[in-house]
């Protein structure tokens, strides 16, 4: 799981990367590519830590990658650095010119680069496939012959590939190409401190179906630099419950279709990250492969049920809220789980 941060020069993307991860950006390090992890703000996790007071607390985390590249081979550098990124966070400069049209133009400038990059890949693939006799095509190649014209038409219309209604099989067949516009994208508007544009107006003008959020990186950097107690006072003065960058992190986490379940105890409270729709044995593998191999049952209590029972596992069990689930159980976001296994 990884999210690549993209943006035009001076858009604030490296500032946002630093705010979320606490890692100094590329321009400070003098490196083209810097990676860091952001803790996912989760009040459920915080409450569990309050209850158990563990020796170790490990929240869910999202890996981000910031790339600064310039020159003729800039896009090649970015492509290589973000080849493994499952999603994209696109930061748009909305402070240097505050008109909606200017903001949309800057957003489209980068989107057009990504679309063009994908179009070149599609055209090259079609050219190679035309040189292969139909009878000699392998199954994946036959599927590519059917898919590539659709992809080319979509890209030539200026629309990203993620908007196509592709099947699971088709997406799998395209996975080796690392198309930019097939990956999910979160658009973050970096606005001036004294005014936020209407996110809905921007989204409508840009014709985006991707999620869009607003943030003032300058203000958020100031908040992030303060001690925790002072942060809360500062936010309260602004009428905010939490820093906006926390919402961005959560949105990025959800963008990739991830959820978290908890293991709890006096030694450790930990949030384990898994894809949505994961069955219990596979979820157990996040802890250790042996848990999946020797899976017997999952002892599960939903977070809300646990809290409703006074934050006591014994009371939750007495109330019939603790369940034993088998191999076909699909883990839900916020489940508190103890795995039973034998190896």
N, C-alpha and C positions, 0 to 999 in steps of 0.2 A: 504494500500500500504506500503510495507516494503521490503528492500533488506538486506539480510544477507551477511556479509563479512567473507569469509573463506580463509585460507591459512595455510601452514605449519609453525611451530614455526620459528621465526626470518625472516619471509618473508616480513615484513613491513606492514602487514594488519592493525595493530593498529595505525601505523603512518599515513597511508592513511585515516583511519577513523577520526583521529584527524584533519588532514588537511582539510577534506571536511566539517566536522560538527562543528569544534571548540570546541568539547567536549573531555576532557582528556580521554585517553583510559583505558581499564580494568586494565592493569598492574599498572597504577598510582592510580586508585581508590581502587584497591585490591578487585574488584568485578569480578564475572565471566561474567556478561552480562551488557553492557552499550549501551544505545540507544541515538541517536542524529539525528538532521535534517540538511540537506544540502540545501542551496538555489540554485536553478537552474539558472545559468547565462543565461540571455536573453536580448539581445540588444533592442528588441522591448519593453520589460517592462521598461528598463532604459530610453528609449526615451519618453515613455508615462509619466514617472515620471518627466522628464525634462519639458514637455509641461504643465502638470497640477499643478506641484509643490504642491502635496497634503500634508495634515497634517499627513497622514499615508500611507506607501507604503509596500505592502505585496507580495513578489515574490512567485512563485511556489516552493515547497519544496519536497525533497525526504527523507523519514526516512531510516536510516541505523542502523544496529545492529552489534556490535562487541562482539564476545564471546571468552573468554580464558578459556579453560578447560584442565585439565590434569588428569592422573590416569586411572584406569580401567573403570570408568563410564564416561569418557570424551565425547564419542559420544552420550551417552544418554543425557548428559547436553546440548550439542550443538543441538541435535534434539528437545528437549523441548523448548529451547530458540528461535529457528528459525522455530518453527512449523507454525507460521503465515506468514513467509516471502514468498513473491510472486516470488522473483528472487534472484539469487546468484551473488556475485562479488568475483571472485577467484583471489587472489593475488599470483603471482609466483615470487620466488626469482630468479632474473637473474643477480645478481651482485657478488655473492660469487664464482660462476663458470660460466664463460661467454660462454662456448661452447653450441651450440644449443641442442646437445644431452642431456647435463646435465640439461638444462632448461626444456626440454620436459619431462625428467624422473621425475623431481620434480612436474611438472604439473600432470602427470599421477598418481603419488603416491597418491595425494589427490582424483583425479577422481576415481581411483580404489577403494578407501575406500567408496566413495559415491555409486558407482555401487554395491559393495558387500553388503552394508547396504540395498539397494533397493532389491537386490536379495533375501536376507533373508526374507524380508517382503512378496515377491511374493511366495516363497516356502512355507512359513507358511500358506498363504492364500489358496494355492492349496491343501495343506494337509487337512485343515479344510473343504473345499468344497467337497473333496472326501468322507467325512464322512456323507454327506447329500444326501439322496435319490433324484434322479433327479426330481421326481414328487413333492417333497417338496421344491424345490428351489424357492425362491422369484425372481421377475424380475431382481433386481440388481445382485443377486447371479448368475443367468443364464448368464448375461452379463460378469460377472467376470470369469465364467468357460470358456467362449470363449476368453477372453482377456489375462488371466494369462499365457497361454503357449507362446503367442507372446511376452509378456513382459520378460518372463524367457529366451527365445531364444535370444532376443536383449541384455539382460544384460550378459548372459553367453558368448556372442561374444565380450564383453568388450566395448559395445557402450551404450550411455545414452538413456533413454526413450524419451527424447525430440526430437530425430531424427525420431521417428515413426510417420507415417501419421495418427494420431488418429482423429476421428470425435469429434465434440463438445459433443455429447452424451457420447462417450467413456471417454473423459477427465473428464466430470462431474461425471461419475461413479467411477472414480479413485481419486476424489478430497479428500476423507476422509483419504487416505493413506499417504498423505504428502510425496510423493516420491521425493527424492533429485534431481534425474536426469531428472525428468519431468519438473522441473522449468527452465525458461530461465536463461542463465548464461552469464556473461561478464567476460572475462579473461583479467587481467591487469598485464602486465610484469613490475616488479619493477627493473629497470636497474641501472647500475653504472652511476655516473655523467659524466664520460668522454667518454661514448659510448653507443649508442642504438643498440640492435640487430635488424636485419631485421624482422619486425613483420610478413611479408608474409612468410619468411623462417621458422619461428617458427610455424606458423599456418599450413603450408604444412607438416612439419616434424611431428607435433603432430596429423595431420589428423583431425583438428577441423573445425566444421562448425559454432561454436559459434563466436561472435565478439571478436576481440583481440585488445588491445591498449597497448602502451608503456608509462611509466612514471618513473621519477626518484624521489622517495619519499623524499630522502635526500635533493635534490635541491628544491622540491616543499615546503618542510617544511620551508626552508630558505625564500622562496618567501612569504609564508603565514604569516611569523612573521613580515614582514615589513609593515610600513604604506602604505596606498593606493598609494600615489604619488611616493614613493620610489619603490613600486612594479612595476609601469609602467616603470620607468627608468631602473630597473634591467632587466625586460623582454625585453625592447628595446635593451639593450646591448647584450642579448642572441639571438636577432632576432626573438623573440616570441611576438605574439599579445596578448596572454592571458595565464594564468597558465594552465598547462596540466590537473590539477585536475578538472578544470571547464569542460573540454571536457569529463572527466570520469563521472561527475555528469549528464551531458546532455545525455550521452550514457546510463547510468543507468535508467534515466527517460524514454527514448525511449524504453528501453528493456522491460518495463512493459506495453507497448502499451498505454501510457498516452499522453495527449495533454493538453494545457491550453488555456482558453479564458480569456478576460479581462473585468473588470468593471472599469470605470474611473470617476473621478470627483475631485473637489477641496478638498473634505474631505478624499478621499481614492482612490488609484489605487491598484487594486488587481488582481493577476493571480489565477484563479480557476482551479484546476486539476480534469480532468475527463478522463474516458477511451475513446480511439478513437472509433468513431462510435456511440457516445451517441446522442440521440435526444434531442431537445431543452427543453422539460419539465423536463426530468431527469437531464439535465445539470443545470437547474434552482434550482433543489433540493440541489445542492452543496452549494448554498447560504442559502436556508431555505426550509424546507419541504412545507411550505405554498405556496412558489413560484411554486412548481410543482402542488400542489392540485388546486390552483386557476389560473393556467396558461391560458393566453389569446393569447398573441403574443410575439415574440422576435424581438426587433428592433436591427438589425445587420448591422455592417459595417466591412469589412475586413480591417485588419491592414494596408496593403499596399495601399489600396484605401484611407484610412484615412490620411496617411502620404502624399500621392500624392496630396491631397486636402489641404495641408498646415497644417496638424494637427488640423483641425477645423471641429467639428461635423456639424456646420451650413453649411459650404462650401461643405462638403461631402453630406449632405442632398440635397442641392441645385443642386449638380451635379448628383443626382439620384443614389448615391452609398449606401445610407442607405435603407435597405430592411426590410419589415415586414414579418417575417417567422412564420409558424404555427407549430402544434404539430409534424409533420413528418420531420421537418428540422433537418438534422444531423449537429451538431456544428463542425466547422472546427478550426484547430489550428490557433490561432492568432485572432480569431473573437473578436470584441469589441461589447458587448451586453448590452442592457437595457431590462429587462423583464417587460412586462405588465401582471398584475395578479389581481384577485379579490377573496377575501375570506370573 
